[in-house]
Amino acid sequence: MRDWEWSEWRPVRSTSGKVGSVRVETKRTLAPLVNPANRHSTSAPPPSPLTPPPSPLPLGRWLLIGVVVGWFAILILVPAMALVRVALAGGVGSFVGALAAPDARRAFGLTMAITLMATLVNTVFGLAFAMVLVRHKFWGKTLVDGLVDLPFAVSPIVAGLMLVILYGPKGWLGRPLDSWGIQVIYSWPGMLLATLFVTLPFVVREVVPVLREFGVEQEEVAYTLGAGRWRTFREVTLPSIRWGLAYGVTLTVARSLGEFGALLVVSGNILGRTQTATLYVHDGIESFNAEGAYAASLLLAGVSFVMLIGMETLRKRVAAHEEAS
């Protein structure tokens, strides 16, 4: 404690009515300032209006985590583990032998070729589609933006049927194409069209929100500094959307590898000619060649899983490296 003294003059009135002043000495004791962190008080401070709400009870939190993980395990994890167990039941040698069968190798070769072509085409046109939707205004833009998601809403079998109606031997475009010796349905061009149809939205829907968030300010600055459109796209726009584009490409590849319904309709499922890996799995189950079907299924699922996990891991590593630098 510290004692403080000071004096002050205060006005007073005498009994005769005259006003004067008197000096008054004042002494007061002041308590020292105390750091709130070192104060030991039994009463809690009043709650601040900005104080965050209390965390949920541990029981509720663990219950929520358990429900989510359990639902994920029932839908994804347990079936995947069952597939791995059945496919490797005969050993690694039997698994490799089933994949080395001539029909399996031809089916996977056709699948890889169609996947590669579909990914290249939909990457280029999907990126151009996204640029048009975000950067340009035209009549019917809302309708086009909504129809991009049509492959998500329509069954792949229905998509294959639409292609048969259009490009089939008696279709609107199939007849003139047949007269020129071009066969679309029951051949690889029809299979490529079906794969392009079902994988169209992935690149578009991954790139569009990134482009909208990126804006046009940096592109306009590049134009002001004399950069052309192609250089601006290559050095400004493309680096800003690279992860959205990469995710779209990854999903396109995974969807192309696993496409079944549309290909079943347009390919004819001709053994050794138009049979893809998924059609090979279908025929293996129906013809009691379960070992080959299980092996092909595990390989398809494994490739898609490795691609998705690898993309996410790569993105996190690159982001951490950029933050560190």
C-alpha positions as CSV (number, residue, x, y, z in Angstrom):
1,M,0.0,0.0,0.0
2,R,1.1,3.6,-0.7
3,D,-0.1,6.8,1.0
4,W,-0.8,9.8,-1.1
5,E,-1.2,13.4,0.3
6,W,-2.4,16.5,-1.4
7,S,-3.9,19.8,-0.5
8,E,-6.7,21.8,-2.1
9,W,-8.5,25.1,-1.5
10,R,-12.2,24.9,-0.9
11,P,-14.7,27.8,-0.7
12,V,-16.4,28.4,2.6
13,R,-19.1,30.9,3.8
14,S,-18.7,32.6,7.2
15,T,-21.5,33.4,9.6
16,S,-21.5,37.0,8.5
17,G,-22.2,35.9,4.9
18,K,-18.7,36.6,3.5
19,V,-17.1,34.0,1.2
20,G,-13.6,32.8,1.8
21,S,-11.4,29.8,1.2
22,V,-9.6,27.3,3.4
23,R,-6.9,24.9,2.7
24,V,-7.7,21.3,3.3
25,E,-5.1,18.6,3.7
26,T,-6.2,15.2,2.2
27,K,-4.6,11.9,2.8
28,R,-5.7,8.7,1.0
29,T,-4.4,5.2,0.8
30,L,-4.4,3.6,-2.7
31,A,-4.1,-0.1,-3.3
32,P,-1.4,-1.2,-5.7
33,L,-2.4,-2.5,-9.2
34,V,-2.5,-6.3,-9.3
35,N,-2.0,-8.4,-12.4
36,P,-5.2,-10.3,-13.1
37,A,-3.1,-13.3,-14.0
38,N,-1.7,-13.4,-10.5
39,R,-4.9,-12.7,-8.7
40,H,-6.4,-15.6,-6.7
41,S,-10.0,-15.0,-6.5
42,T,-12.8,-17.4,-5.8
43,S,-15.4,-15.6,-7.9
44,A,-15.3,-16.1,-11.7
45,P,-15.1,-13.1,-13.9
46,P,-18.3,-12.1,-15.7
47,P,-18.7,-13.8,-19.1
48,S,-17.8,-11.8,-22.1
49,P,-20.3,-11.5,-24.8
50,L,-17.7,-12.7,-27.3
51,T,-16.8,-15.8,-25.3
52,P,-17.2,-18.9,-27.5
53,P,-19.9,-21.4,-26.6
54,P,-18.7,-24.3,-24.4
55,S,-17.4,-27.4,-26.2
56,P,-19.8,-30.3,-26.5
57,L,-19.8,-33.0,-24.0
58,P,-17.2,-35.7,-24.7
59,L,-19.9,-38.4,-24.8
60,G,-21.8,-36.6,-27.6
61,R,-18.6,-35.9,-29.5
62,W,-17.5,-39.5,-29.4
63,L,-20.9,-40.7,-30.3
64,L,-21.0,-38.5,-33.4
65,I,-17.5,-39.7,-34.5
66,G,-18.5,-43.3,-33.9
67,V,-21.7,-42.9,-36.0
68,V,-19.9,-41.3,-38.9
69,V,-17.0,-43.7,-38.9
70,G,-19.3,-46.7,-38.5
71,W,-21.5,-45.5,-41.5
72,F,-18.4,-45.0,-43.6
73,A,-17.1,-48.5,-42.6
74,I,-20.4,-50.2,-43.5
75,L,-20.7,-48.4,-46.9
76,I,-17.0,-48.3,-48.0
77,L,-14.5,-50.0,-45.7
78,V,-16.1,-53.3,-45.1
79,P,-17.0,-54.1,-48.7
80,A,-13.5,-53.0,-49.8
81,M,-11.9,-55.3,-47.3
82,A,-14.2,-58.2,-48.3
83,L,-13.2,-57.7,-52.0
84,V,-9.5,-57.7,-51.1
85,R,-9.9,-60.9,-49.0
86,V,-11.8,-62.8,-51.7
87,A,-9.5,-61.6,-54.6
88,L,-6.4,-62.7,-52.7
89,A,-7.9,-65.9,-51.3
90,G,-5.9,-68.0,-53.7
91,G,-2.7,-66.1,-53.1
92,V,-0.8,-63.5,-55.1
93,G,0.2,-65.9,-57.8
94,S,-3.4,-66.8,-58.5
95,F,-4.3,-63.1,-58.5
96,V,-1.6,-62.2,-61.0
97,G,-2.5,-65.2,-63.2
98,A,-6.1,-64.2,-63.4
99,L,-5.1,-60.7,-64.6
100,A,-2.6,-62.2,-67.1
101,A,-5.3,-64.1,-69.0
102,P,-5.6,-62.9,-72.7
103,D,-9.2,-61.7,-72.4
104,A,-8.3,-59.8,-69.2
105,R,-5.3,-58.1,-70.9
106,R,-7.3,-57.1,-73.9
107,A,-10.2,-55.8,-71.8
108,F,-7.8,-53.7,-69.7
109,G,-5.9,-52.5,-72.8
110,L,-9.2,-51.2,-74.3
111,T,-10.2,-49.6,-71.0
112,M,-6.9,-47.8,-70.7
113,A,-7.1,-46.5,-74.3
114,I,-10.7,-45.2,-73.9
115,T,-9.8,-43.7,-70.5
116,L,-6.8,-41.9,-71.9
117,M,-8.7,-40.4,-74.9
118,A,-11.7,-39.4,-72.8
119,T,-9.5,-37.8,-70.2
120,L,-7.6,-35.7,-72.8
121,V,-10.7,-34.6,-74.6
122,N,-12.7,-33.7,-71.5
123,T,-9.8,-32.0,-69.9
124,V,-9.4,-29.6,-72.8
125,F,-13.1,-29.0,-73.5
126,G,-14.0,-29.1,-69.8
127,L,-11.5,-26.3,-69.1
128,A,-12.8,-24.3,-72.1
129,F,-16.4,-24.9,-71.0
130,A,-15.5,-23.6,-67.5
131,M,-13.9,-20.5,-68.9
132,V,-16.9,-19.7,-71.1
133,L,-19.3,-20.2,-68.1
134,V,-17.4,-17.9,-65.8
135,R,-15.8,-15.3,-68.1
136,H,-18.5,-14.8,-70.8
137,K,-22.2,-13.9,-70.9
138,F,-24.5,-15.3,-73.6
139,W,-28.1,-16.1,-74.1
140,G,-29.1,-19.4,-72.5
141,K,-26.1,-19.5,-70.1
142,T,-28.3,-20.5,-67.1
143,L,-29.7,-23.4,-69.1
144,V,-26.3,-24.6,-70.3
145,D,-24.9,-24.3,-66.8
146,G,-27.7,-26.5,-65.5
147,L,-27.5,-29.1,-68.3
148,V,-23.8,-29.7,-67.5
149,D,-24.9,-31.8,-64.6
150,L,-27.2,-33.9,-66.7
151,P,-24.8,-36.9,-66.7
152,F,-25.0,-36.9,-62.9
153,A,-28.8,-37.1,-63.0
154,V,-29.3,-39.5,-65.9
155,S,-28.6,-43.2,-65.5
156,P,-25.6,-44.3,-67.7
157,I,-27.9,-46.9,-69.3
158,V,-30.2,-44.1,-70.4
159,A,-27.2,-42.2,-71.7
160,G,-26.2,-45.2,-73.8
161,L,-29.7,-45.6,-75.1
162,M,-29.7,-42.0,-76.2
163,L,-26.5,-42.6,-78.1
164,V,-27.9,-45.7,-79.8
165,I,-31.0,-43.7,-80.9
166,L,-28.7,-41.0,-82.4
167,Y,-25.8,-43.1,-83.8
168,G,-27.3,-46.5,-84.2
169,P,-27.8,-48.3,-87.6
170,K,-31.3,-46.7,-87.8
171,G,-30.4,-43.5,-85.9
172,W,-30.6,-40.0,-87.2
173,L,-26.9,-39.7,-87.7
174,G,-26.1,-43.5,-87.9
175,R,-27.6,-44.0,-91.3
176,P,-25.5,-41.4,-93.1
177,L,-22.4,-42.4,-91.2
178,D,-23.0,-46.1,-92.1
179,S,-23.2,-45.1,-95.8
180,W,-19.7,-43.6,-95.4
181,G,-18.4,-46.7,-93.8
182,I,-18.2,-45.2,-90.3
183,Q,-19.5,-47.4,-87.5
184,V,-20.1,-45.7,-84.1
185,I,-22.4,-48.0,-82.1
186,Y,-20.9,-51.5,-81.3
187,S,-17.5,-50.1,-81.9
188,W,-14.9,-48.0,-80.0
189,P,-16.1,-44.6,-81.2
190,G,-19.5,-45.2,-79.5
191,M,-17.7,-46.4,-76.4
192,L,-15.6,-43.2,-76.4
193,L,-18.7,-41.0,-76.8
194,A,-20.4,-42.8,-73.9
195,T,-17.4,-42.3,-71.7
196,L,-17.2,-38.6,-72.7
197,F,-20.8,-38.2,-71.8
198,V,-20.7,-39.6,-68.3
199,T,-17.4,-37.8,-67.4
200,L,-18.1,-34.4,-68.9
201,P,-19.1,-32.6,-65.6
202,F,-16.0,-33.4,-63.5
203,V,-13.5,-31.0,-64.9
204,V,-16.2,-28.3,-65.4
205,R,-17.5,-28.5,-61.8
206,E,-14.1,-28.6,-60.3
207,V,-12.7,-25.6,-62.2
208,V,-15.7,-23.2,-62.2
209,P,-15.8,-22.4,-58.5
210,V,-12.0,-21.9,-58.5
211,L,-12.2,-19.5,-61.5
212,R,-15.0,-17.5,-59.8
213,E,-13.0,-17.2,-56.6
214,F,-9.9,-16.2,-58.5
215,G,-11.6,-13.3,-60.3
216,V,-10.2,-11.3,-63.2
217,E,-8.1,-8.7,-61.4
218,Q,-4.8,-10.4,-61.9
219,E,-5.6,-11.2,-65.6
220,E,-6.4,-7.6,-66.2
221,V,-3.1,-6.5,-64.7
222,A,-1.3,-9.0,-66.9
223,Y,-3.1,-7.5,-70.0
224,T,-2.1,-4.0,-68.8
225,L,1.5,-5.0,-68.6
226,G,1.4,-6.2,-72.2
227,A,0.9,-10.0,-71.8
228,G,-1.2,-11.7,-74.5
229,R,-4.2,-13.9,-73.8
230,W,-2.3,-17.2,-74.1
231,R,0.6,-16.0,-71.9
232,T,-1.8,-14.7,-69.3
233,F,-3.7,-18.0,-69.3
234,R,-0.4,-20.0,-69.1
235,E,1.3,-17.9,-66.4
236,V,-1.6,-16.4,-64.4
237,T,-4.8,-18.3,-64.8
238,L,-3.6,-21.9,-65.1
239,P,-1.4,-21.8,-61.9
240,S,-4.3,-20.5,-59.9
241,I,-6.7,-23.3,-61.0
242,R,-4.2,-26.1,-61.1
243,W,-5.6,-28.0,-58.1
244,G,-9.2,-27.8,-59.3
245,L,-8.1,-29.0,-62.7
246,A,-6.0,-31.8,-61.2
247,Y,-9.0,-33.0,-59.1
248,G,-11.3,-32.9,-62.2
249,V,-8.8,-34.9,-64.2
250,T,-8.4,-37.5,-61.4
251,L,-12.2,-37.9,-61.0
252,T,-12.5,-38.2,-64.8
253,V,-9.9,-41.0,-64.9
254,A,-11.5,-42.9,-62.0
255,R,-15.0,-42.6,-63.5
256,S,-13.8,-43.7,-66.9
257,L,-12.2,-46.8,-65.5
258,G,-15.3,-47.8,-63.7
259,E,-18.0,-47.0,-66.3
260,F,-20.3,-49.9,-67.0
261,G,-23.9,-49.0,-67.8
262,A,-23.4,-46.8,-70.9
263,L,-20.7,-49.1,-72.3
264,L,-22.9,-52.1,-71.9
265,V,-25.5,-50.6,-74.2
266,V,-23.3,-49.1,-76.9
267,S,-20.5,-51.7,-77.1
268,G,-22.4,-54.9,-77.6
269,N,-19.9,-56.5,-75.2
270,I,-18.1,-58.4,-78.0
271,L,-15.3,-60.6,-76.4
272,G,-11.9,-59.5,-77.5
273,R,-13.2,-56.4,-79.4
274,T,-15.5,-54.2,-77.4
275,Q,-15.2,-55.7,-73.9
276,T,-13.8,-53.3,-71.3
277,A,-12.6,-54.3,-67.8
278,T,-16.0,-53.6,-66.2
279,L,-17.7,-55.7,-68.9
280,Y,-15.1,-58.4,-68.3
281,V,-16.1,-58.4,-64.6
282,H,-19.8,-58.7,-65.5
283,D,-19.2,-61.6,-67.8
284,G,-16.9,-63.3,-65.3
285,I,-19.7,-63.3,-62.7
286,E,-22.3,-64.6,-65.1
287,S,-20.0,-67.3,-66.5
288,F,-18.8,-68.4,-63.1
289,N,-15.3,-67.1,-63.6
290,A,-15.4,-65.4,-60.2
291,E,-11.6,-65.5,-59.7
292,G,-11.0,-63.3,-62.8
293,A,-13.9,-61.0,-61.9
294,Y,-12.6,-60.5,-58.4
295,A,-9.0,-59.8,-59.6
296,A,-10.1,-57.3,-62.2
297,S,-12.4,-55.6,-59.7
298,L,-9.7,-55.2,-57.2
299,L,-7.3,-53.8,-59.7
300,L,-9.8,-51.2,-60.9
301,A,-10.7,-50.2,-57.4
302,G,-7.0,-50.1,-56.3
303,V,-6.0,-47.8,-59.2
304,S,-8.8,-45.3,-58.4
305,F,-8.0,-45.4,-54.7
306,V,-4.3,-44.8,-55.2
307,M,-5.0,-41.9,-57.6
308,L,-7.4,-40.2,-55.2
309,I,-5.2,-40.6,-52.1
310,G,-2.1,-39.7,-54.1
311,M,-3.7,-36.5,-55.3
312,E,-4.7,-35.4,-51.9
313,T,-1.3,-36.2,-50.4
314,L,0.5,-34.3,-53.2
315,R,-1.7,-31.3,-52.7
316,K,-1.0,-31.2,-49.0
317,R,2.7,-31.5,-49.5
318,V,2.8,-28.8,-52.1
319,A,0.7,-26.5,-49.9
320,A,3.0,-27.1,-47.0
321,H,6.1,-26.4,-49.1
322,E,4.6,-23.2,-50.4
323,E,3.8,-22.0,-46.9
324,A,7.3,-22.8,-45.7
325,S,8.9,-20.9,-48.5
